[in-house]
């Protein structure tokens, strides 16, 4: 599957992929200095899914995600200042230094909520889609979640309710075949996610989550179908998690999974894959280098600003708290 993209669209997508990748590579460089106190769940290898999906949905879409949310936040906001300040726990952070890595949000940009508790934001997305239907709006909601979340009752109840009420919600399963260290075969009593979901009254497609063009094409097709005849959509997208579940290191030596061959690693790298495609077609190496340089400089400025920013005042512990 190949999406037809203009050159300006391709360069926009490439910049977003590079922004996410280089931001997380910078986290890997800086994390050992102990300035970032929050645990980090990095999305290296996963970037094409949020970039592709969010490039294929309407602008007013409300998005909900998981603790592996850096890509969602950067894709929707481009805000490296607030992003890094939050990781450093500073008052200028996206969550005033109180959200950390796992609870980033930016409602004004469409990222309503993310959470470290598996499956918890899926029903919130269903609620947003139900509210849109109640208001007779064509707005779409998107729920991003991992393959482990399909073992949660909240997923099945949400899917059932959304299908029953024919809601415009896109369920996006980011499937890396792992729940921390446990593969799907040791967790799931069904043959395949897409097969069992296909029994619901919804649109269902599976594809390669490492190919940003394929992800965009599938998303656009599903949004078009949902627009013509409202009911939920389910995208099942596979990818390789390059790093450990939480942290900055590789963990192939631990023994619960094998390291893919170098050619397979390159094939499953969303940034490298798209870069090779651009160089084969309409873009020059200088075009891509200029983007990488601009992104590097942007990240460097944000990290410097984050390090110099103040920590929240002790009184902040009592703000934004609901009891």
NUNURO-659106 format. One line per 10 residues: number of its first residue (from 0); their letters; for each residue x negated, y, z negated of N, C-alpha, C. Coordinates in steps of 0.02 Angstrom, whole numbers. Each point is the difference from the previous one (the first is absolute). Layout:
NUM> A> X:Y:Z:X:Y:Z:X:Y:Z | ...
end
This chain:
0> XXXXXXXXXX> -42:-60:0:42:60:0:-44:62:0 | 17:48:42:-41:60:3:45:61:5 | -9:47:-45:38:62:3:-35:49:47 | 39:35:39:-29:50:45:-7:66:-38 | -61:22:-7:-13:60:-39:-37:51:43 | 18:64:-9:-37:53:31:-68:7:-34 | -46:34:33:-67:9:-28:3:37:-66 | 41:53:-5:4:37:-62:29:-43:-56 | 49:-44:16:26:-46:-50:-53:-49:-23 | -39:-25:47:-53:-48:-17:-51:31:-46
10> XXXXXXXXXX> -20:61:14:-50:33:-42:28:16:-69 | 64:17:-3:33:12:-64:-1:-64:-42 | 18:-55:30:1:-64:-35:-70:-20:-22 | -49:11:43:-68:-17:-17:-24:41:-60 | 17:64:0:-21:42:-56:32:-25:-65 | 63:-20:2:33:-24:-60:-32:-66:-25 | -15:-44:46:-33:-63:-18:-68:14:-32 | -37:46:31:-67:18:-25:4:35:-67 | 49:45:-8:9:35:-63:10:-49:-58 | 44:-49:11:13:-50:-52:-61:-42:-13
20> XXXXXXXXXX> -32:-25:53:-58:-43:-8:-58:37:-34 | -16:60:22:-57:36:-27:13:25:-71 | 63:16:-16:17:19:-68:-12:-59:-47 | 19:-59:21:-9:-58:-43:-73:-23:-2 | -36:8:53:-72:-16:-2:-36:49:-47 | 24:61:-3:-29:49:-46:17:-19:-73 | 60:-26:-11:16:-25:-66:-49:-54:-20 | -16:-45:46:-47:-54:-15:-69:28:-18 | -19:54:32:-65:31:-16:0:34:-68 | 55:33:-16:3:42:-60:23:-38:-63
30> XXXXXXXXXX> 33:-55:8:33:-32:-57:-49:-21:-55 | -58:-22:19:-50:-21:-49:-27:55:-43 | 12:63:19:-23:56:-41:45:13:-60 | 55:-36:-4:45:0:-57:40:64:-9 | 6:39:53:43:60:-4:73:-17:12 | 11:-53:39:68:-23:13:17:-55:-50 | 46:13:-44:17:-47:-53:58:-47:20 | 34:16:53:58:-39:20:-20:-62:39 | 34:-57:-10:-11:-57:44:20:18:72 | -34:-29:49:16:15:69:13:-64:39
40> XXXXXXXXXX> 54:0:38:17:-55:45:-8:26:71 | -55:-16:31:-18:30:64:34:-36:59 | 15:39:51:39:-26:57:-43:-10:62 | -64:-12:-9:-44:-12:57:21:-64:35 | 16:5:64:27:-55:39:75:6:12 | 32:43:-38:73:7:0:24:64:34 | -47:43:20:17:69:19:50:6:57 | -1:-48:47:43:6:59:74:-5:-16 | 16:-33:-56:71:-9:-16:33:66:-21 | -24:35:-51:32:64:-17:-6:52:55
50> XXXXXXXXXX> -59:1:34:-8:49:54:48:-14:57 | 5:-63:19:44:-18:56:73:8:-17 | 21:-24:-58:71:4:-19:21:73:-7 | -40:39:-36:20:69:-14:-6:45:62 | -33:-24:52:-2:36:63:60:-18:44 | 36:-52:-20:56:-23:40:68:14:-29 | 3:27:-60:65:14:-32:16:75:6 | 63:19:-9:18:72:3:-35:40:-55 | -6:65:11:-37:44:-46:31:2:-69 | 65:-4:-5:34:7:-65:1:-65:-40
60> XXXXXXXXXX> -36:-50:22:1:-65:-33:-27:4:-72 | 34:-34:-46:-23:-5:-69:-37:-66:-9 | -61:3:-28:-42:-58:-5:-13:-20:-73 | -5:-65:-11:-12:-28:-66:-54:-54:8 | -48:-2:-48:-55:-46:9:-22:-33:-64 | -59:-31:4:-28:-39:-55:-60:35:-30 | -35:-35:-43:-62:26:-29:-55:7:51 | 3:-36:56:-50:7:54:26:54:47 | -3:63:-24:38:54:31:-42:56:29 | -66:-5:-3:-42:55:25:15:17:72
70> XXXXXXXXXX> 9:-52:41:12:12:71:66:36:11 | 51:-18:-38:65:34:6:-8:74:-17 | -33:14:-55:-7:69:-23:-39:42:51 | -56:-25:23:-42:39:46:32:6:69 | 35:-51:21:34:3:65:54:54:-1 | 38:4:-54:56:47:-2:-20:71:-18 | -53:8:-39:-16:67:-25:-64:30:28 | -49:-41:18:-66:24:20:-35:37:-57 | 25:-9:-59:-22:39:-58:-57:-35:-38 | -60:8:24:-57:-31:-35:-16:37:-65
80> XXXXXXXXXX> 17:64:-5:-12:38:-62:40:-31:-58 | 65:-5:8:42:-28:-52:-15:-74:-12 | -18:-35:52:-15:-72:-5:-60:-12:-45 | -56:31:16:-61:-12:-39:5:30:-70 | 33:57:-6:9:29:-66:40:-47:-45 | 49:-34:28:38:-48:-39:-43:-60:-21 | -42:-24:44:-43:-56:-18:-49:19:-55 | -20:63:-1:-45:24:-53:38:22:-63 | 67:-6:1:40:17:-58:4:74:-14 | -3:41:51:-2:72:-9:69:33:6
90> XXXXXXXXXX> 5:59:-29:64:35:-1:24:19:70 | -46:6:48:17:18:68:21:-60:42 | 3:-58:-31:18:-61:37:73:-1:21 | 14:-47:45:69:-6:26:50:-14:-55 | -21:-33:-53:44:-14:-57:-24:33:-64 | -35:58:9:-27:38:-57:-51:-40:-41 | -30:-51:32:-48:-42:-34:30:-55:-42 | 66:-8:4:35:-49:-42:25:-61:38 | 0:3:66:26:-55:40:-54:-52:15 | -62:23:7:-53:-46:18:7:-25:71
100> XXXXXXXXXX> -35:-53:16:-1:-27:67:65:-36:18 | 33:-30:-48:54:-47:15:70:30:2 | 7:64:-16:67:30:-2:1:67:38 | -35:3:55:-1:60:42:69:12:30 | 18:62:5:63:19:34:-7:70:28 | 42:14:48:4:67:30:69:6:32 | 52:7:-41:69:1:26:10:52:55 | -34:57:-5:8:51:51:-26:-21:68 | -43:-51:1:-27:-26:63:31:-67:19 | 48:-24:-40:34:-62:16:-21:-60:-40
110> XXXXXXXXXX> -53:6:-40:-20:-56:-43:33:9:-68 | 57:-34:-9:41:12:-59:-30:-32:-62 | -23:-62:6:-26:-34:-59:-43:-60:20 | -51:-13:-42:-38:-63:4:-7:-25:-71 | -12:-66:-6:-2:-29:-67:-47:-59:-3 | -29:-10:-60:-44:-57:-11:37:-64:-16 | 65:4:-11:39:-60:-18:30:-29:64 | -15:-62:14:18:-32:63:75:1:12 | 20:24:58:70:-2:21:45:55:-25 | -26:44:-43:44:48:-33:24:56:44
120> XXXXXXXXXX> -36:17:52:22:57:42:45:-23:57 | 7:-65:10:44:-24:54:73:20:-12 | 28:-12:-59:69:23:-11:8:76:0 | -54:37:-16:4:72:5:10:21:72 | -36:-33:46:8:15:71:71:-17:24 | 27:-55:-25:69:-18:17:48:54:-25 | -14:26:-59:42:54:-26:-2:61:43 | -60:17:25:-6:58:45:39:-11:65 | -4:-61:26:37:-16:62:75:1:-12 | 21:-24:-58:71:1:-17:26:72:-8
130> XXXXXXXXXX> -42:42:-30:19:71:-8:7:33:68 | -45:-17:47:5:28:68:65:-21:33 | 18:-63:-8:63:-23:30:60:36:-32 | -2:7:-66:54:34:-36:9:71:25 | -56:33:16:1:69:24:10:4:75 | 11:-58:32:9:-4:72:-60:29:38 | -59:-16:-26:-62:22:31:-32:-58:38 | -38:17:51:-37:-51:38:-70:-12:-27 | -16:29:-58:-67:-7:-28:-16:-73:-14 | -65:-15:4:-25:-68:-10:-42:-2:-63
140> XXXXXXXXXX> 2:-55:-36:-45:-12:-56:-47:-58:18 | -60:2:-27:-49:-53:13:-27:-25:-66 | -1:-66:-9:-30:-31:-59:-60:-41:22 | -59:18:-25:-61:-38:12:-12:-46:-60 | -18:-62:13:-14:-47:-54:-43:-58:27 | -33:-35:-45:-41:-56:19:39:-65:4 | -32:-53:25:35:-64:7:18:-30:-67 | -36:19:-54:17:-24:-66:68:25:-24 | 21:58:25:63:29:-22:61:-39:24 | -8:-40:53:57:-39:24:16:-58:-47
150> XXXXXXXXXX> -40:-9:-52:16:-50:-51:36:31:-60 | 15:64:5:35:36:-53:75:4:15 | 40:-9:-52:72:6:10:22:68:26 | -38:51:-18:18:68:23:-2:5:76 | -45:-37:32:-3:1:73:63:-30:30 | 19:-61:-23:56:-35:30:66:36:-14 | 7:28:-59:61:38:-15:4:63:42 | -58:31:10:-2:61:41:15:-16:73 | -28:-54:25:13:-20:69:74:-17:10 | 27:-36:-47:71:-19:5:45:62:0
160> XXXXXXXXXX> -12:46:-46:42:60:-5:-7:43:63 | -62:8:24:-12:42:59:34:-29:61 | -2:-66:7:31:-32:58:76:3:-5 | 25:-12:-61:72:3:-10:29:68:18 | -36:53:-17:23:68:12:-28:31:63 | -37:-40:39:-27:22:65:-37:67:-7 | -48:1:-44:-38:60:-14:-58:9:49 | -17:63:12:-58:15:42:-63:1:-44 | -25:-59:-13:-61:-7:-40:-47:-47:36 | -63:17:0:-51:-41:31:-42:-32:-55
170> XXXXXXXXXX> 5:-66:-6:-42:-37:-48:-65:-18:36 | -56:19:-29:-65:-13:31:-41:-44:-47 | -8:-63:20:-39:-48:-40:-72:0:25 | -45:25:-42:-71:2:16:-32:-65:-26 | -6:-49:44:-15:-68:-20:-75:-15:9 | -36:-4:-56:-70:-20:2:-10:-72:-23 | 56:-37:-8:-1:-70:-20:-28:-10:-71 | 0:53:-39:-28:-5:-67:43:39:-50 | 10:-30:-58:25:36:-58:-57:-2:-51 | -39:53:-1:-64:4:-35:-48:-51:30
180> XXXXXXXXXX> -1:-63:-27:-45:-51:26:37:-61:27 | 67:0:-4:38:-60:16:31:4:70 | -14:-49:43:27:2:68:75:-16:1 | 32:18:55:72:-9:6:21:-73:-9 | -39:-47:26:18:-70:-2:7:-26:-72 | -34:32:-46:4:-21:-70:54:38:-38 | 37:45:34:49:42:-35:70:-6:29 | 5:-14:64:64:7:35:29:-67:21 | 62:-12:-18:33:-63:16:39:2:65 | -18:46:44:33:4:66:-54:0:54
190> XXXXXXXXXX> 20:-17:61:-50:-10:54:-32:65:22 | 39:53:6:-27:64:21:46:56:-22 | -30:58:-13:39:58:-22:49:22:54 | -25:6:62:43:25:54:57:-49:15 | -12:-65:-8:52:-49:13:57:5:-50 | -17:7:-63:53:3:-51:36:68:2 | -36:54:13:32:65:5:44:4:62 | -19:-38:52:40:0:61:71:-25:-10 | 14:-32:-57:68:-22:-14:45:55:-25 | -28:57:-16:40:58:-22:24:40:61
200> XXXXXXXXXX> 50:42:-11:26:44:52:-46:60:8 | -57:-11:30:-49:54:9:-41:-13:62 | -35:52:23:-49:-8:53:-65:-25:-31 | -33:-46:32:-60:-29:-30:-53:-10:54 | -61:24:-14:-56:-8:46:-63:-14:-40 | -46:-39:30:-65:-14:-29:-54:22:48 | -57:22:-28:-54:21:44:-66:7:-36 | -49:23:37:-68:8:-24:-8:69:-32 | -6:2:-65:-7:63:-36:-68:31:6 | -46:-31:37:-65:30:12:-2:42:64
210> XXXXXXXXXX> 53:-3:38:4:35:65:49:58:-6 | -26:61:-7:43:57:-12:48:12:58 | -20:-15:61:45:10:57:59:-49:-2 | -14:-61:-19:54:-49:-5:48:19:-56 | -27:24:-55:43:20:-57:45:58:20 | -27:49:36:41:57:22:56:-23:46 | -18:-42:48:50:-23:49:57:-37:-35 | -19:-45:-46:51:-39:-36:44:46:-42 | -31:49:-33:39:46:-42:48:41:42 | -23:27:55:43:40:42:58:-41:27
220> XXXXXXXXXX> -14:-61:20:53:-44:25:52:-13:-54 | -23:-13:-61:46:-15:-54:41:61:-20 | -31:59:-2:36:61:-16:54:14:52 | -16:-13:63:49:9:54:59:-47:-9 | -14:-62:-17:54:-48:-11:43:20:-59 | -32:23:-54:37:21:-59:44:60:15 | -24:43:45:38:60:18:62:-19:41 | -8:-48:45:55:-20:43:53:-41:-37 | -23:-44:-44:46:-42:-39:-29:-6:-70 | 24:40:-48:-31:2:-66:1:-67:-36
230> XXXXXXXXXX> -58:-21:-20:-12:-54:-47:-75:0:-15 | -21:-32:-54:-70:4:-19:-46:-31:52 | -64:21:-5:-52:-31:40:-53:-29:-47 | -32:-54:23:-53:-32:-40:-60:-11:45 | -55:32:-18:-63:-8:36:-47:-42:-42 | -22:-56:26:-47:-44:-34:-67:7:36 | -48:33:-34:-64:18:31:-58:-30:-39 | -40:-40:34:-57:-33:-32:-63:41:7 | -44:-6:-50:-65:34:3:-49:-35:-47 | -63:18:5:-52:-27:-43:-18:52:-53
240> XXXXXXXXXX> 4:-20:-63:-25:43:-54:-76:-8:-4 | -36:52:18:-73:-5:5:-34:-4:-68 | 31:29:-51:-32:4:-65:39:-39:-53 | -25:1:-61:34:-33:-55:67:34:-14 | 42:-35:-38:67:26:-14:-3:70:-32 | -39:8:-51:-9:65:-32:-74:12:-9 | -24:56:24:-71:15:-6:-31:17:67 | -65:7:1:-35:28:58:-43:-51:36 | -2:-63:-24:-47:-49:26:34:-51:45 | -40:-34:42:22:-60:34:2:-56:-51
250> XXXXXXXXXX> 40:-51:13:3:-56:-47:3:-68:33 | -26:-4:62:2:-64:35:-42:-53:-36 | -48:21:-41:-43:-47:-35:35:-32:-60 | 58:25:-19:35:-27:-59:26:-70:14 | 18:-14:62:18:-67:20:73:-14:14 | 45:49:-12:71:-13:12:19:11:73 | -45:30:39:11:8:72:-67:1:35 | 0:-17:64:-62:-1:38:-9:66:37 | -63:19:9:-14:59:40:11:-17:74 | 40:40:35:9:-12:72:-66:11:38
260> XXXXXXXXXX> -5:-29:58:-58:12:43:-5:74:18 | -59:23:15:-9:72:14:44:24:58 | 8:-43:51:43:19:56:73:8:-22 | 21:-43:-47:69:4:-24:8:60:-46 | -51:16:-39:3:59:-42:7:63:43 | -38:2:55:4:57:45:69:5:33 | 28:-57:18:66:-1:32:54:24:-47 | -7:-15:-65:50:18:-49:-13:67:-34 | -50:37:23:-14:66:-27:40:51:40 | 53:30:-30:44:45:38:-36:60:31
270> XXXXXXXXXX> -49:28:-36:-35:59:24:-45:-18:59 | -40:-52:-9:-45:-21:54:39:-22:61 | 54:-35:-11:40:-25:55:29:57:42 | 28:50:-33:29:56:35:-54:42:33 | -56:8:-34:-56:37:28:-24:-31:66 | -7:-65:1:-22:-34:62:51:10:55 | 64:-2:-17:52:11:50:-3:71:29 | -12:50:-44:-5:69:24:-60:10:45 | -55:-31:-17:-61:8:41:8:-34:67 | 41:-52:4:12:-34:63:46:41:45
280> XXXXXXXXXX> 36:46:-30:50:36:37:-16:75:5 | 37:42:-37:-1:71:15:-48:42:-41 | -33:-27:-51:-38:41:-46:-75:-13:6 | -38:52:-16:-73:-6:3:-27:-11:-71 | -62:-23:-4:-32:-10:-64:-7:66:-37 | -13:54:37:-5:67:-31:66:20:-33 | 57:-16:33:65:16:-30:7:-33:-68 | -18:-63:-3:8:-39:-62:-50:22:-53 | -60:15:21:-50:24:-48:21:66:-31 | 30:43:40:22:65:-26:54:-10:-53
290> XXXXXXXXXX> 45:-47:10:52:-14:-49:-31:-27:-64 | -46:-47:6:-31:-29:-60:-38:53:-40 | -33:45:36:-38:53:-34:47:47:-38 | 54:20:33:49:45:-31:30:-32:-63 | 16:-64:5:29:-36:-57:-51:-6:-57 | -62:-17:16:-52:-5:-51:-8:66:-38 | -1:55:36:-9:65:-31:60:17:-45 | 59:-16:23:62:12:-38:-3:-39:-66 | -18:-63:3:-4:-43:-59:-53:26:-49 | -57:19:26:-54:26:-42:22:62:-39
300> XXXXXXXXXX> 35:45:34:24:61:-34:50:-17:-54 | 43:-49:14:51:-18:-49:-31:-33:-62 | -49:-41:10:-33:-32:-57:-36:51:-43 | -33:46:32:-35:52:-37:49:42:-41 | 57:17:32:50:40:-35:30:-40:-58 | 10:-65:10:28:-42:-53:-46:-4:-60 | -64:-6:13:-49:-4:-55:-2:65:-40 | 12:56:32:-3:64:-34:66:21:-32 | 54:-34:18:66:19:-26:7:-18:-74 | 44:34:-36:10:-15:-71:43:-62:-12
310> XXXXXXXXXX> -9:-30:-57:45:-53:-21:65:31:-25 | 54:-38:0:63:27:-27:-7:18:-74 | 37:50:-21:2:18:-71:35:-55:-39 | -17:-9:-63:34:-51:-41:76:7:0 | 24:61:7:73:10:0:34:-34:60 | -38:-16:52:29:-34:59:27:-69:-17 | -24:-28:-55:26:-66:-20:75:2:-12 | 27:59:-15:70:6:-18:43:30:56 | -29:9:58:38:25:58:14:-57:49 | 51:10:40:20:-50:51:17:-67:-31
320> XXX> 23:0:-62:19:-61:-35:75:-1:-10 | 32:-55:18:72:-5:-6:17:-54:-52 | 39:19:-49:19:-48:-52:76:-2:-8
end
